[in-house]
Amino acid sequence: MVNGVGSGIGRAAIEAALKQMRSRAAAAHQDVGASSGAAGSSFTEALKDGVASIDGAVKATQELPMRVLKGELDFHEVVAQLKESELAFEFSMQVRNKLIDAYREVMRMGV
């Protein structure tokens, strides 16, 4: 997938980011499968967990400038983390919009 993308540090950063995203997706898939059978899980808890996760990803980007100045992160890692938090936020906004649309649709229904 990344064969046509540069070489060296940039390529390694992209491959590392892809590997990390795959592992997170696999972990999330396992969590969903495990929690769907649990007796105490509910939609509200899942929603709270999702919002907390997205909030954590967005707040983590606030630390990035200081970590770059300290030399802890490379530019490519910063870009990857910023894009990840941006996509997570956009996804949450789309889910919010769908929930609001569904609520409005239910409110328009006649009894």
C-alpha angles and dihedrals in degrees: 000000000000097000093111094047116098124274140253122025096358093053092045090051092050092048091048091050091049091049091049092049091050092051092048091049091050091049092048090049090052091047091052092049092048096045096047090067095044116107098220099048120108141172091258093055092047090050092049091049091050093049091047091050093051091044090053092050092050093045091049089064089065089069094052100088092054093046090051091051090050089051095242094122135043121226092251092054090051092051091048092050093046092050091047092053091044092053092046091051093047090049091051090050091052091050089049091051091050091050092050091048090050091049091051091048091053091048091054093054118106120234 
